[in-house]
Amino acid sequence: MPPLSKSRVENYVLEKLFDLFFEIIGNNDDKEEFEKIIYDVLSPVERIMIAKRIAIIYLSTKNIEYSIICEILKVSPATVAKFKLITENSEGIKQALKRIINNEKIVDFFREIVLELRRPGKYGVNWSQAWKDKLKFERKKETGI
């Protein structure tokens, strides 16, 4: 964790800082502009750390196994457990991720229907591509990514 100054910032100043942070980062609809800001403000290590934390919370919300999360993101089981515990008490990121997951469930439902209509062995379907699509979908269901 990065070291902080020993001098404490007043609460009202801290609140203003978070308001400014939200105005710059949170109210940004343009992905390219957001990336430019993040690349200017955060170091490469901080960007990776934050992305991994969000991914851990996302995958644990989808009930992906610890071992798979550890293997994919190259993190320790203790880290996964820590963020799973944090997520249980969370109100902010948990709700945002649940919306994303619910949308994914709808998309996955329709993707399964399309895969069934274009399954390997069906006349007029490229079997090779159909198998690749099916395996890719199964892998996504297992790993969450």
N, C-alpha and C positions, 0 to 999 in steps of 0.2 A: 504494500500500500504506500502511496506517495506520502512523504512527510508534510505535515501541515505546520504552520507557524504556531508557536506557543501562545501568542497573543490572540485572544478570542475576538471574533467580530460580533458587534452588537446584533441582536435579533432582527431589528428593523432594517439594518444594512444588509443582512443576509437575505431577508425577504426580498429586498429590492434587487439583489444580485440574481436570485432565482427568477424574478420577474423578467429581468433583462435576458437571462439565459433562455427562458421560454420564448420570448419575443424573437430572439435570433434563431434558435434551433427549432422550437416547437411549432411555430406558425409558418413553416416552410413547406409548400406543396411541390416545389421543383426539386427532383431528386439530384440533379447535377449541382444545383446551388447548395443543397444540403451537404453533399459530399465535399464540395470545396470548403465549406465552413468547418466541417468535421476534420478535414485534412489540415486545415490551418490551426485549429485549436488543440487537437489531440495528437500525441506522438503515435508512431506506428504500434508500439506495444499497448498503449491505452486503447486504441481502436480495436485491436485484436481481443484484448481482455473484455471490453464491453460487448463485442459481438459474441464472444463465447458465452458470457453470462446470460445474455438474452437467449441464445440458442439452447443452453442448458434448461432454462426455465420453460422455453417453448416445448422442447422434446419431453421434459418430465410432465408437463401438462397434458401431452398426448399419450402419456403412460408408456413411453418407450423404456425398455429395460436399461438399468444403470450401466451394465457392461457394454451395451451398444453405444450409449452416449459417450462413455469413456473412450471407446475405440474410435469413434468418428471424430470427436472433438479433441482428442489427445489430452484429456484431463483426468484427474484422479477421482476415485469413487467418493472420497471425502468432499471434494468440491461439488460433485453432483448432489450429494446428500445435504450439504450446506444450503445450496440454492433451492432444493426441493423443500427444505424446512422453511426457508425465507418465503417461498411462494405460498405455502399453506396459510401464512398470516397476512399475505399481501392483498391489497384491494385494487391497486392501480394497474400493474402490468398483467395481473391475472385476468382481469376483465377484458383488456385489449386483446390478449392472446386467445381467449375463449371465442371472441368474435371472429378472429382469423380462422381458428380451428373449425368453427361451425360452418363458415363459408367453404373451407376445404372439404368438409364432409359432403356437402352438396356437390361440389365439383367431382370428388372421388366417386360418388354414386353414379353420376352420369358417365364418367370415364369407364366405370365397370360395365355399364350397359353397352357402350360403344365397343369395348374390348370383347364383350360376349358376341356382339353382332359381327365383329371382324376377327373371330378366333381362328387359331391355326387349324387347318383341316377342312375349313369351309371352302366351297367352290368359289373361285374368283378372287381369293385373298392371297396376298403374298405371304406365304407361310413363314419365311425367314423374318420378315418385318413384324409379323403378328406375334411370333415368339419373343422377339426383342421387346416389343411393347408390353407384352404380358409380364415378362421377367422384370422389366423396369418398374412397372406398377407394383408388383409384389415386393420388390426391394424397397420402394418408397413406403409401402405400408409397414414394413418391418423396421426400417431405420428412421422413418419420420422425415427424411430429407430426400 
